[in-house]
Amino acid sequence: MNYLRSCISFLLLLQVLYFATAELSFKSIKVGISNRLNDIVNKESLVFPKTLNEITSLASDQKLIVEFEVLSSLASNDNPFVLNQSILYITSADKEFQLPIVAKFLPSKNKYKAVLVSWFYFCA
């Protein structure tokens, strides 16, 4: 099983290297909240931007950094909620594909910086 994961990770890395060197223009980054791998949690009381068009960095070392802000909490009695990790869906503008990323979020008040920590295969 670990061998299979390693092979999949390697193939995805090759795919990422190909797309990163092809000067991608990203159309959007869609945020899906996750408390565990492949376990999407819908927090309806939190308002997120539907797309993120600003990419802070896409360096040659494949570190992707995006910044966004949690706009508000709709429920007044909502428990404090801090994102620890999430899944970012990257969609290319010129190629029809999506790449899911597990990202760690570094909170500063309600502003977050998502830093790519790993690529993984995601089946919806």
N, C-alpha and C positions, 0 to 999 in steps of 0.2 A: 504494500500500500504506500509506504514512504517512497519507494522507487518510482511508482506511478505519479505521485505528487511532484517529485523532483523533475520528472520528464515534462509534466504539464507546465511547471514553473519555468523550466528552461525554454520550452516552446513559446510561452507567453512573453518571456524576456526577449527572445528573438523578434517576436511580433512588435513589441514595444520599441525595440531598437530601430526596426524598420520604419515604423510610423514616426518616431521622434526625429529621425534623420530626414524625413520627407517634408519637413517644415509644415507641420499641421497647423491649420487655423481652426481653433476650437470654436464650435458654435455655442455650446452650453456645457455647464457642469450641473448635473442634477444631484441633489442631496437626498440620500435615504438614510435614516437613522438606524443604527444597529447596536444592540448591547452585546451580542455575540456574533461570531462568524455565521453568515447566512441567516441570521435571525433578525428580520426587519421589525422595528418597533415604530408604530405610528403614534406620534405625540400630537394629537389634533389641537391641543391648546397652545402649541408653539407655532409661530409664524416664521417661515423661512423664505428667502427669495427663491423663486422657481428656477431661475437660471443664474449662473455666475459667469459673467463674460470677462472678468479681469483675472488673468493668470499672472501671479507675481514672478514666478520663475519656472522655467523648464530647462534646466541645465543639462550639460552633456553627461553628468553622472546620474541622470534620470530622476533627480529629486524634483518632484512637483509640489509647488507651494501655492495654495490659494487662500484668499482671505475673504471672509464674509461676516455678516452680522445677523444675530438672531434678533428679529425686529421687535417682537413683543410676545407676551403671554396673554392669551385671550381670557383665560380663567383666573379670576382674582384669588381663588383658593388653591391654585396650582402649586404643587410641591416644587422646591428648587430643583432644577434639572441641569446637569452638566454633561455635555457630550464628552465621552472618553474615546470612542472611535465610531466611525461611520463608514458608509460605502458611498463613494462618489462615482457617478456614471459619467464618463467623458464621451462626448459625441463630437465627431469630426464634422466640419462644415463641407469638406469636399469629398469625403469617403463615408459610406454608410456603414458605420460600425460603432459599437459602444464598448468601452473598456471599464470594468468595475475596479475600483481601488479601495483597499482598506486603508483608512487614514486615521492618524491620531490628531486630536484637536487640542490645541493649547489655548485655554480660555483666558481672556482678559476682559473682565466684566461680561458684557454680552457680545463681545467681538471675538471671533475665533480665527485661528490660523490653522489650516489643515496641511499637514506635512505627510507626504507619501511614505509609508513604511513597508508595504509589500503589495505585490500583485497576486491575485489568486483567481482560480476558475470559479465562476458563479453561475449556477443554474437557477433561473427563475421558475 
